[in-house]
């Protein structure tokens, strides 16, 4: 935050799951906290909350209240 005015980065990307690449839906990055949703290979909406460290992230993906560990990395 600078001078009381919040500045938010615009982020985007894709996720590949089950051989299918989908765009990130409603991605947000606040500090080191990343959140986004995506549609998986079964056309099911999943939500991710993770902590970003350098070019990687680690967190949880949830579906209908069930949570599983997830990791990922930035490409390029």
C-alpha positions in Angstrom: 0.0 0.0 0.0 1.4 3.4 -0.9 -0.1 6.7 0.5 -3.3 5.0 1.6 -4.1 3.8 -1.9 -4.2 0.1 -2.7 -2.6 -1.1 -5.9 -3.5 -4.5 -7.1 -1.6 -6.5 -9.7 -3.5 -8.0 -12.5 -2.7 -11.6 -12.8 -3.8 -14.4 -15.0 -2.8 -17.7 -16.4 -3.9 -21.3 -17.0 -4.0 -24.6 -15.2 -3.6 -28.0 -16.8 -5.4 -30.9 -15.1 -6.3 -34.2 -16.7 -4.7 -33.1 -19.9 -7.0 -30.1 -20.3 -5.8 -26.5 -20.1 -8.2 -24.0 -18.6 -7.9 -20.3 -17.7 -7.7 -19.2 -14.1 -11.1 -17.8 -13.0 -11.1 -14.7 -10.7 -7.4 -14.9 -9.7 -6.3 -12.6 -6.9 -2.9 -12.1 -5.3 -2.7 -10.2 -2.1 0.8 -10.2 -0.6 1.9 -13.8 -0.9 -1.7 -15.2 -0.9 -3.0 -16.5 -4.2 -6.6 -17.5 -4.8 -8.3 -18.7 -8.0 -10.8 -21.1 -9.4 -10.7 -23.3 -12.5 -12.9 -25.9 -14.3 -11.3 -29.4 -14.2 -11.4 -32.1 -16.8 -14.8 -33.3 -15.5 -16.3 -29.8 -15.9 -16.3 -29.2 -12.1 -15.4 -25.9 -10.6 -12.5 -26.1 -8.1 -11.1 -23.4 -5.9 -7.5 -22.9 -4.9 -5.9 -21.0 -2.0 -2.2 -21.0 -1.8 0.9 -19.2 -0.6 3.3 -18.0 -3.2 7.1 -18.2 -2.7 9.4 -17.1 -5.5 8.2 -18.9 -8.7 6.1 -21.6 -6.9 3.1 -22.0 -4.8 1.7 -24.5 -2.2 -1.8 -24.7 -0.8 -5.1 -26.4 -1.1 -7.7 -27.1 -3.8 -11.2 -27.6 -2.6 -14.3 -29.2 -4.1 -17.6 -29.5 -2.2 -15.8 -28.9 1.2 -13.1 -31.5 0.6 -9.6 -30.2 0.5 -6.4 -31.7 -1.1 -2.9 -30.4 -1.2 -1.7 -28.7 -4.4 1.6 -27.3 -5.7 2.4 -25.4 -8.8 5.0 -23.3 -10.5 5.2 -20.3 -12.8 6.3 -21.1 -16.3 8.5 -18.9 -18.6 
